[in-house]
Amino acid sequence: MTQRPDGDEPPADRESPVGEPVIRGDPRVAGESAVQFDPDDPESLAQAADTVRRFASNTVGSEDNVYMLRGAAACAALVRGTGSYKAAAERADGEATVSFIRKWARVHDLPRSIRRHVALGEIAPTAAKHIARVSGESRFLLAWAALDHDLTVREVRSIASRVNEGMSVEDALAAESIDLGQVSLSLPPETYRELRRHAALEDTDPENVVADALEEFL
């Protein structure tokens, strides 16, 4: 990525256009038409700036996950449209600081599979901010662990901090007494019966059978 003159880097992890409501536009998630922000359109950019300004002054205690994602999208679009986090904060004015815009723009750039769980309310937006602090495969592992173990925002923040300090996700989760990869499944009786039968005949554990089957399937 090309470094900006002031040292700020707009996020660039998403493959879809910045501000496009890929998740928010799903009727099953939003239930209505979602707002789209175009960083190359002056009028849309002005709307993004206004959204960021209002978002920065009204995030605490919000339970509207789609609203939070809309604010994150506005942050990302404003950064792209102005060229830097600093310029975006100046354009939004109000309570929108560089740090605030950077954190939420990163949430917008999380992979779609993670953002969907945020939109559905299964991962808190405030937890998503900390998931977005880590990079690569680590963010997936942390997100899925948050889902499977119902992690609190404090726990996610603590784990993300340890990962950014150089600890592996597995070790960071272990520090919170969480086993990475542990997930509970409910199977149809017939599938459960065959799983147990196959594991017994192969003299192995059911989890090994499932892992081998999933590895081949995926």
C-alpha positions, 0 to 999 in steps of 0.5 A, spaced: 500 500 500 502 507 498 504 510 504 500 517 505 504 523 506 502 524 513 503 517 515 496 515 515 494 509 511 486 508 509 484 501 510 484 496 504 483 489 506 476 489 503 475 486 496 468 490 495 468 497 494 468 502 500 462 503 503 458 498 499 452 495 504 454 488 502 452 486 509 447 491 511 444 491 504 441 484 506 434 484 508 435 479 513 440 483 516 437 490 515 430 489 514 430 496 509 435 499 504 442 500 507 445 507 506 451 506 501 457 511 501 461 513 495 468 516 497 469 519 490 462 522 490 462 529 494 455 529 496 456 522 498 462 524 502 459 529 505 453 524 508 459 520 510 462 526 514 455 527 517 454 520 519 461 519 522 460 526 526 453 523 529 456 516 530 462 519 534 457 522 539 452 516 540 455 510 540 455 508 547 450 503 549 447 502 542 444 496 541 443 497 533 449 493 530 447 495 523 447 502 525 454 501 528 456 498 521 453 504 518 458 508 522 464 504 520 462 504 513 462 512 513 468 512 517 472 508 512 469 511 506 471 518 509 478 516 510 478 514 502 475 520 500 479 525 504 486 521 503 488 520 511 485 518 518 487 525 520 484 529 514 477 524 515 477 527 522 478 534 520 472 533 515 468 530 520 469 535 526 466 534 532 468 528 537 470 524 531 478 523 533 483 520 528 483 514 533 476 513 533 475 513 525 481 508 525 478 503 529 471 503 526 474 503 519 478 497 521 471 494 523 468 496 516 474 492 513 473 486 517 472 479 512 465 479 510 464 472 514 466 476 521 461 482 519 455 478 518 456 475 525 456 483 527 450 485 524 446 479 526 448 481 533 452 475 535 459 479 536 458 485 539 461 491 535 465 493 541 468 486 540 469 487 533 473 493 534 478 489 538 478 483 533 480 488 527 486 490 531 489 483 529 491 481 522 491 475 518 488 468 520 488 471 527 482 475 526 478 469 524 480 465 530 479 470 535 472 471 532 470 464 532 472 463 539 468 469 541 462 466 538 463 459 540 465 461 547 461 467 548 467 471 550 466 478 553 468 485 550 474 485 556 476 478 554 476 479 546 480 486 548 485 482 552 486 476 547 487 481 542 492 485 546 496 479 547 496 477 540 499 484 538 504 483 543 507 477 539 503 471 543 499 466 538 492 466 538 492 459 541 496 461 547 492 468 548 486 464 549 489 459 553 491 465 558 483 466 559 482 458 560 479 457 553 481 452 548 482 454 541 478 449 536 473 447 541 466 447 539 459 444 541 455 440 535 448 437 535 447 432 530 441 428 527 441 421 531 442 417 525 449 422 523 451 421 531 450 414 531 454 413 524 459 417 527 460 413 533 460 407 530 465 409 525 470 412 530 469 405 534 471 401 528 477 406 527 479 406 534 479 413 534 475 419 537 469 422 534 473 429 533 478 426 529 473 423 524 469 430 524 476 433 523 478 428 517 471 429 514 471 437 514 478 437 512 476 433 506 470 437 505 472 444 505 
